Amino acid sequence: MARVVWHVPVTVSGTGGTTALRLFRLRDGRRCAVGFSSPEALAALLGPAQPYTELAEPALRDLVAPLGVDTLVLDPRLVAPPVATPPVAAPAGPPATAPTAQLQHR
């Protein structure tokens, strides 16, 4: 039986010496771990610069269990509400300027 590999997002310390799993939240606020079926699926959602590691599902489950995380999500979709763009107001006229002082030459 072939072993299925998940591509799991991680964070890497500034020095590169420490790698940690990135955890996410479900809509109800509970933490979860996510994995992707391919590097392309991961990059499509989290961007091409997102570092990741490859783990089998049981290994991921074992890593997050001590943290109280019992939910794994494979190939999540973005569920954030759409961002409303504020209306752009047309300028009402020339910009207001502060009065300038008039110097007189004597």
Secondary structure, DSSP 8 states (H G I E B T S, - for coil): ----EEEEEEEE-TTS--EEE-EEE-TTS-EEEEEBSSHHHHHHHH-TT--EEEEEHHHHHHHHGGGT---EEES-----------------SS------------
